[in-house]
Amino acid sequence: MSLHVVKKRDLSHLTQEEIEKHASQGITILYDFGESTIKRYSDNTVVKSGETNRQKSEAAALCLAARLGLPTPRLHEITRSSCDGYDESTIKMDFIEGQTLESVWPTLSVEEKRDICRQLRTILDTMRKAEWPATLIGSCDGGPVLDARLYGIKTGGPFSNEEDLNNFILDIHDMTPQPMRDTLVKHQRKDHRIVFTHGDLHQDNIMVKDGKITGLIDWELAGWYPEYWDYVKFSCSSGAHRDWMDYAKDIFSQTYEEELLFHLALSRFQRG
């Protein structure tokens, strides 16, 4: 089948007629927000279009996840294009069967929720055992840190050590009063293990079927980050179900309360 990837900017104001036209071509639009568009094709593949750094990061993360035997979409190819000064790439991968955990969560019993969370824990433990190349802190392709914040994704680095990463995080919050900044710098750790990290453990990114996790999706924020990263991002993420956070100790083998408090304190002073 010939794949025709329509740019996100061409989809921002789709009419019902246009949606039906895509459907007649065997194309289902799964997502269209910000700089990212995701389409499912009739051959059960998915094509995701977006900013090149993020697509390269996701492709590299998917390759590493596959080598670790994790339940993730199988990557087919990545292509790059440029139009009107905008650098865009697309990745083609398998479609993951199932429903999002967010959609099924209300139907699950407490024990069923715990079982799925323990499955997620096994996946994360496998990721954390992966050997860091001991080169840079950042995305899996050696690219920059992609740090999701309240007002978007901040980009910096990659960094050769955790101290430089800490300075980058502090600079995001440049309205932090100097006395607080000095205190935070003094107490920041610089010796965390650097581990393979997903970066966006939202329930919408966890696919399940018949009580089993069929896949983790949306790996564009994945990379090599300090061991606390997934826990802090999980704890700071928004979602439809408040009790999701109550299962943190089922999901994570280790929790990082001090690091979480540090990031919550800084979030008061985040710039746009």
Buried (B, 14 or more C-beta within 10 A) or exposed (E): EEBEBBBBEEBEEBEEEBBEEBEEEEBBBEBBEEBBBBBBBEEEBBBBBBBBBBBBBBBBBBBBBBEEEBBBBBBEEBBEEEEEEEEBBBBBBBBBEBBBBBEBBEEBEEEBBBBBBEBBBEBBEBBBEBEEEEEBBBBBBBBBBBBBBEEEBBBBBBBEEBBBBBEBBBEBBEEBEEEBBEEBEEEBBEEBEBBBBBBBBBBBBBBBEEEEBBBBBBBBBBBBBBBBBBBBBBBBBEBEEEEBEEBBEBBBEEBBEEBBEBBEBBEEBBEE
